[in-house]
Amino acid sequence: MSFEDSVIKVEYGAGETIVTIDDWYITTDRKIDKLKELLIPIVEKTKQGKLVLDFSKVESIASSLLGLLLIIHKKVLEQQGNMEIWNLTKNIQKVFEITQLTKIFKICK
């Protein structure tokens, strides 16, 4: 199955949307652009709710993904919603800590 076919899984619940990112390596601009193309409409649909991004299947990321997460976070806040990031691996958690994104994002295990 290609990245385009299985990039995310979306679950809508009462007041929250859970997006599971279904790729181990998000390390190319093509993958990040595709993820942006899929996430922006979901954010717009999740007005005033909680957006959860589940990274349980992700092993490696490119630094440009962090920029996309900041864009998504800003859009969520503009809609009076909130955003959580779940299930970061130890290595990705360290990236968030080094870049001090743990001060911006709510990160849950």
N, C-alpha and C positions, 0 to 999 in steps of 0.2 A: 504494500500500500504506500503510495507516495505521500509526501508532506502535505500537499494540497488536499488530499482526500481525508486526512485524519488529523489535522492540525489542532483542533480543539474539540472538547465535549462541553456542551452548555446545559445546565440544569437551572430551571426557573422555580423558585419557591416563593413563599409569602414574604415579600419585602427584600428578597436577596436573589442574586444570580451567582451561581458558582460556575466558573470557567476552568476546566482542567486542560492544561496545555499538554498535548499528547505527542510530544517529541522529546527525545533524549538530548539532542544537540541543537540549540538555537544559536548558531554561530555564523550564519551568513546573512548578508543584507537582504537577499531574496526571501529567506525565511522570516526575517523581522518585518519586512514590508508586507508579506502575506498575513502575518499575525496582526499588524496594524489594520489592514484592510478588513479583517474579521472582527476585531475588538471594538473599533469605533462605533459601528452600528449597535453593538450590544450595550455599550456605555450609554448611548443615546436612548436606548429602550429601558434602561435601568434607572430612570429618573427618581431621585430622592430615596433610592434604596441602597442596599449594600452590594458591592461587587467584590467577589472573592476570586482571586487568581490562585489556583492550585498548581504548584510546581512539583508535585510528588514524582512525576515521571521525567523531570528535566535534570540532566547531569552536568551540562555545560552551556554557558551563555556567552554571547559577545557583549562587549561594553555598550554597544549601540542599543541593546535591548533595555538597558537602564534608562536611556533617554526616552524610549517609547513608554516605559512604565511611568515616568514623570509626566508625560503628556496625558496618559490615561488618567492618572491621579488628579491632575488639574481639571480635566473635564468632569470627573466624578464630583469633585468639590464644587465646581460651578453649578452643578445640578442639585446641590444640597444633599448629596449622597456621601457614602464613605466606602473605603476600599481596604481590603485585607489581603495579605499575601500569605499563603499557607504552604507548609511542607518543603521548605528549602533544604537542599542537601547541605552538609557541613561546608563544603567548598564554596557554594553559592552564598551561603550565609556570611562567610568571611568577606566575600566581595561587597556585600551590602554593608557590613560593618566598616570595612576600610574606606568605602566611599561615603560613609556616614548616612546612608539611606535608611538605616534603622531609626533615625530620628524623624524621618518623613513618613515612612510606611509603617502600618501596623502589621507586624509579622507574627504569625501563629504557627505552632507545630501541629 
